[in-house]
Amino acid sequence: MAEADNKQTAQSLMVVHGLRAQAVVRERIEEARLQGDASSLARWQNVEAAISELRRTTPARA
C-alpha cells in the first residue's frame, strides 16, 4: 500500500508543481535529513523515485 501512496503523492506534486515537483521533493529530503527524521527521509526518497518512474513511463502530451 505504501507504494501506491508514494505514487499518488508523486502524481499530486506533479500536478501542483509541474516540472518543479522533483525539486520540491529534494527540498523535503534535505529537510528530513537535517532533522534526522529517517522515516520521512525514506518516504520522500520513495516519492522522488515514483516521480522519476512516472516521468519515464508516462507519454508526453502534445
N, C-alpha and C positions, 0 to 999 in steps of 0.2 A: 504494500500500500504506500509506503514512503516514496517509492519511485514514481508512482502516479502523482503524489503530492508535489514532488520536485518538478515534474514535467508541467503540472498545472501552474505552479509558481513561475516557472520559466516562461510559459506562454503569456501569463498575465503581465510579467515585466516587459516582454517584447511588445505587447500591445501598448502599454503605457509609455515606455521609454524608447521604443523603436531600436535603432542601431546602437543606442547608448546603454541598452539593457545589460550587456556584459560588463561594461564599466561600472554600472551601479552595483552589480553583484561583487565585483572585485573590491569596491569600497566596503561592502558588508563583510567580505572575507578579511580584509585588513582590520576592520573594527573588532571582529571576533578574535583575531589573532592577538591584537593589542590588549584585549580584555582577558585573554587566557581562557576563553569560552570554547572548549573543544567541541561541544555538541553543536553550537551554532556554526563554528568553523566548518565542520563536516557537512552540515546541512547546506550552507552556501556554496561549498565546493561542489556538492552534488547538483545544485541548481545551475551552477556555471557549466557543468558537464552536460546537463539537459539542454541548455541554450545552444551549446556547440552542436549537439546531436540534432536538434531541431533545425538549425541553420544548414547542416549538411544534408538533411533528408527532406526538407520542405522545398517544393518547387518555387522558383522565383516568380513573382507576379509581373505581368507585362505592364 
